[in-house]
Amino acid sequence: MSIKGKAYIAGIYEHPTRLAKDLSLAQIHAEVAKEALEDAGLTKDDVDGYFCAGDAPGLGPMSMVEYMGLRPRHVDSTDTGGSSYVLHVGHAAEAIAAGKCKVALITLAGRPRAEGMATGTVPRSRGGTPTPDEPFEFPYGPTVVNMYAMCAMRHMYEFGTTAEQLAWIKVAASHHAQHNPHALLREVVTVEDVVNSPMISDPLRRLDCCVITDGGGAIVVVAPEIARSLKRPKVKLLGASEFIKTQMGGKVDLTYSGARFTGQAAFAEAGVKPSDMKYVSIYDSFTITVLMQLEDLGFAEKGKGGRLVADGNLISGVGKLPFNTDGGGLCSNHPGNRGGLTKVLEAVRQLRGEAHPAVQVKNCDFALAHGTGGSLGLRHGSATVILGRE
Amino acid sequence: MADTKERKLPAPSISAETQAYWDAAAKGKLLVRKCTSCGEAHHYPRTICPFCFSDKTEWIEASGKGTIYSYSVMRRAPVPYAMAYVTLAEGPRMVTNIVDCDFDKLRCELPVRLVFRPTDGGPPLPMFTPA
């Protein structure tokens, strides 16, 4: 069974906040759910499937189902970190195709800024029963940034990728973010700005890193007959795939991500190829994340991603591969340190023709959204969806 | 820049499955788990081989020789440190730190040798230094 054409994204919403001191976590989940359902033209009582990940308060989906007064007959709280919501879109399509639900709601919310969380530079133990890997990693001081930095270091060593090439990814994101009134960083930056920003963990500098923001978002995935009854532009699910990439028992290879597998599978299911994509949303926790995923998804040969992203090639209206036209995680929003959901949102805006006019891609008929959750350098969950305008 | 200041290292949490690994570390030895069924060594150590799923695994002592697969110097820590993956001569790559070194002279594929560093109330951690 394929999910191709079996489900549509009918509603989306991104919370405008980037600092949510006066909002509770559950409240943000409910606010984005309400707005995404209104965007679709649906109500809470239409929802019969609910999807959330580890950012939702409580055990799996249960507290949020209660808080929002939902009555789902299908739930899924698979957590692969920031990629969870891209994966949930695929799972929602599977559930709809199997007749388990017709209106699937996916929500995300987080308040790392309001809570003063040290997100990127402090090693964190999960607490509770240690994971089997923890004793062999945590005492050494792995952080979010140094584990991604090791991927960049090896990529530079093997392929000659440069700091300037990585910097172009931030530059492109900043060109897009200037048009997003909600973006945390709206200032256009240059390659020089990036490579002269303070070193955080070699070779990644401050401007190679994404923003830390509060906020959230929601997606409503519906069955074809529901989509036909609604007034919104139709965005069809064409392909979806997920993969967990690990250290493979000590055979770790930091030069590629799970996107190598999810891209191939999602394109095969959709019956399209990378060159058919008019717009791509690529997970951008760091500049290196974008570069590796673009290679792995098939937009460049392995090792040649640096050339693909350089010289403004990712800037909408300038280059050949417009990416993250909302400013992405690098400049706009990385709610709850989980950037997968907002990747889907901007892809839907592009396909609907509802992106900011300055960054809207002309005749945008095919788009891809890809997420990487967890740690690129330790173990991560990859998820890809391919969407088409109908 | 050298790591002259001392970092306080948290003690690893020890399970029955990995007790022998940490007991050996306390004696200055690095153990690697090897499968006698498929012949592959792996890390971190498990009783069931992650390659062939055989339960015929045993401890072997590592030579302590290796090379840096990748590294990153965490400049934004109270005491900067070098995070690394080291490829052991026995095959597996392990998460570790590079210590007693000039951070600016580290590079991928640099030969390194095993050393140990004490933890806060637990067994010492296997780390590496330029050979």
Chai-1 contact restraints between the chains, C-beta under 6 A:
chainA,res_idxA,chainB,res_idxB,connection_type,confidence,min_distance_angstrom,max_distance_angstrom,comment,restraint_id
A,T121,B,R76,contact,1.0,0.0,6.0,A-B,restraint_1
A,P130,B,S13,contact,1.0,0.0,6.0,A-B,restraint_2
A,P135,B,P12,contact,1.0,0.0,6.0,A-B,restraint_3
A,P135,B,S13,contact,1.0,0.0,6.0,A-B,restraint_4
A,F136,B,Y44,contact,1.0,0.0,6.0,A-B,restraint_5
A,E137,B,V95,contact,1.0,0.0,6.0,A-B,restraint_6
A,P139,B,L9,contact,1.0,0.0,6.0,A-B,restraint_7
A,P139,B,P10,contact,1.0,0.0,6.0,A-B,restraint_8
A,P139,B,P12,contact,1.0,0.0,6.0,A-B,restraint_9
A,P139,B,L125,contact,1.0,0.0,6.0,A-B,restraint_10
A,Y140,B,V95,contact,1.0,0.0,6.0,A-B,restraint_11
A,Y140,B,T96,contact,1.0,0.0,6.0,A-B,restraint_12
A,Y140,B,N97,contact,1.0,0.0,6.0,A-B,restraint_13
A,G141,B,Y81,contact,1.0,0.0,6.0,A-B,restraint_14
A,N146,B,S72,contact,1.0,0.0,6.0,A-B,restraint_15
A,N146,B,M74,contact,1.0,0.0,6.0,A-B,restraint_16
A,N146,B,M83,contact,1.0,0.0,6.0,A-B,restraint_17
A,A149,B,S72,contact,1.0,0.0,6.0,A-B,restraint_18
A,M150,B,S70,contact,1.0,0.0,6.0,A-B,restraint_19
A,M150,B,S72,contact,1.0,0.0,6.0,A-B,restraint_20
A,M153,B,S70,contact,1.0,0.0,6.0,A-B,restraint_21
A,M153,B,S72,contact,1.0,0.0,6.0,A-B,restraint_22
A,R154,B,S70,contact,1.0,0.0,6.0,A-B,restraint_23
A,Y157,B,C108,contact,1.0,0.0,6.0,A-B,restraint_24
A,M199,B,R75,contact,1.0,0.0,6.0,A-B,restraint_25
A,I200,B,R76,contact,1.0,0.0,6.0,A-B,restraint_26
A,S201,B,S72,contact,1.0,0.0,6.0,A-B,restraint_27
A,S201,B,M74,contact,1.0,0.0,6.0,A-B,restraint_28
A,D202,B,S72,contact,1.0,0.0,6.0,A-B,restraint_29
A,D202,B,V73,contact,1.0,0.0,6.0,A-B,restraint_30
A,G249,B,H42,contact,1.0,0.0,6.0,A-B,restraint_31
A,G249,B,P50,contact,1.0,0.0,6.0,A-B,restraint_32
A,G249,B,F51,contact,1.0,0.0,6.0,A-B,restraint_33
A,G250,B,H42,contact,1.0,0.0,6.0,A-B,restraint_34
A,G250,B,H43,contact,1.0,0.0,6.0,A-B,restraint_35
A,G250,B,P92,contact,1.0,0.0,6.0,A-B,restraint_36
A,G250,B,R93,contact,1.0,0.0,6.0,A-B,restraint_37
A,V252,B,R93,contact,1.0,0.0,6.0,A-B,restraint_38
A,L254,B,S70,contact,1.0,0.0,6.0,A-B,restraint_39
